[in-house]
Amino acid sequence: MLERSGSALKVTTAMLYGNASALLASGRAALDAGVTEVDLGAVSDADSSALAVLFAWLRDGRSRNVSLRIVNPPAGLLSLAGLYGVDDFLPLA
């Protein structure tokens, strides 16, 4: 589901409502371990819950004085972010 490599966290599964809670918890644990980058290049499918998870990780990072960057976002996720008007809030690298 999530793979950590140094300061990068790679999401290796679809980001959908059914696994959002597990992704959220695993990502929060990774933040505690020093993750500063979230790689979405292997995300095959995403719904609006993916945005909720990402924004929760961003909030949690800020509370720990960690600036997260998001790399390789799938086009569908960017489209959703644009549709909801939150694309400017995603720290894309």
N, C-alpha and C positions, 0 to 999 in steps of 0.2 A: 504494500500500500504506500509506504513512504520509505525512501532510502536516504541515509545521511552519508555525505562524503565531505569531510572537513566542515566548512561553514555553509555548505549547500545542502538543501533538502529537496529531493526529487520526488514528486508525486508520480506514482507509477500505476495509477488506477483511474477510473472515471470518477469525477467529483459530482455525485448525485445525492439527492435527499436521503436515500437509504444508507449511505455510508458517511454522511456529513458529521455525525457525532463522533465516530471513530477517527476520522481525519482531524477533526478539531482537537481531540485529546492527544493524539499522536504528535501533531504539530506543536502543541503547547509544550510537550515534553522536550521536543527538539529545540525550542526556543531557550529552554533552560540549559541546554547543552551548547549554546553558542551559535546557532544557525543565524545567518544574515541574508541568505538568498534562497528563494523558492523557485525551483525549476518546474515548469508545467509542460515541458516539451513532450512528455509521454502520456498526457491526459487525453484520452480518446473521446470522452463525452463529458459535458458539464451542464448543469442547470443553475438556476438562481441560488441554490444552496451553496454552490461553489463560491459565489461572491460573498455570501455571509461568512463562510469559513475563512476566506482570505482577509476580509475586513476584521474579523475577530483576531486572527493572527497578527495583523498590523497593529491593532489596539494593544494586544498583549505585549508585542515587541516594544511599542512606545513606553508602556508602563515599566519595562525593564531597561529602558534607555538603549534599545536596539533598533536600528533602522533596517527594515527588511526591503529587499529588492525582489521584484518578480520578473523572471526571465522566461522566454519561450511560451507566452500564453497562447492557447489555441484561439483560432479566429472566432469560433462560436462564443467563447467566453468574452472576448472583446466586444462582440456584437451585443451580447446581453448587457454588458457594462454600459455601452453606449445607449442602448434602449432605455435603461433605468437612469441614465444621466450621472453615472458614478465613475465613468472611465477616467476622468481627470484626477480622481483620488487614488488610482492604482499606481504605485511607484514602479513603473516598468523600466527595466534596464535595457 
